[in-house]
Amino acid sequence: MMKKKITSREKREFFWGWLFIFPTVLGLMVLNIIPIFQTVYESFFKTGAFGKGNIYIGLSNYNKMFHDPVVWQTLYNTFKYAIIEVPFSIAISLVLAVMLNRKIMGRTVYRTIYFLPMVTAPAAVAMVWRWLYNSEFGLINHLLLRVGLKQVNWISNPDTSFISVAVVGIWMIIGYNMVLFLAGLQEIPRDFYEAAKIDGASPVKEFFHITLPLISPTMFFVTVTRVIAALQVFDVIYMMMDRNNPALPKTRSLVCQFYEYSFVQGNKGYGSAIVLLLFVIIMIITVIQMRCQKKWVIYN
């Protein structure tokens, strides 16, 4: 059997194709692939300063991690945050997307307002919300006093701190999720809704029997990405919770603890083991989501 001869045009397409994707491949190798192997490697060492003087200690970091109550507490905090942030952010974003997908006055303005938190600097967001949550002169407690209610220690009370931080996370991500849902809603043929109206279906039935099933691929993508992002939460917690905050142990995430061990205490080997634990957890959850999508995701 004779091999097909590669034409000069195919050679040129092959060359230019790889030339265009080379910067992306290089970036993935340098910023993602190589650091993963370096993290796995360092997890078996007691790392020295500036990456020098590493001492091989085998599985000691993993053994220490599995017996470290701080690690399991921060992992529990991370799951608490994700359980609050993910479903509420998706539900609110979907409702807003359905409302703003209709022809209403000022629709573009509303879309812009809801998306603004996504492009706002996290440091600025943390400063504003810390002021809102301030127990002495914060706006929220001021409003509570005006209506005759007691002040609340929003971010210094262990019982309310992680909820308060999760609210900020929900507020920041609503706009991004909403844009994704809007894109999915605009792909749904209008014929389905017209047929439902002829049959006398109410808007609620249209939402549950037409909108939800047909937007399920977008919802699946948003769910997977939001779970991954929520389990990696760092910036909101790090910037809103002071080191002397009594609620910090009940609010600090696993990534925050990784930062503490790696860059504050300088124990990058132990920090690498912790971040690999999070990597395995995220991978398992993502695989489960991929398996379960066949039961509820409807592809047109």
Protein Blocks (a to p, Z undefined) as FASTA:
>chain_A
ZZddddfklmmmmmmmmmmmmmmmmmmmmmmmmmmmmmmmmmmpccdeehiaiacehjmm
mmmmmmmmklmmmmmmmmmmmmmmmmmmmmmmmmmmmmmmpccehklmmmmmmmmmmmpc
fklmmmmmmmmmpmklgmklmmmmmnopacddfklcfklmmmmmmmmmmmmmmmmmmmmm
mmmmmmpcfklmmmmmmnopafklmmmmmmmmmmmmmmmmmmmmmmmmmmmgfklmmmmm
cfklmklmmmocfklmmmmmmmmnopaklmmmmmmmmmmmmmmmmmmmmmmmmmmpccZZ
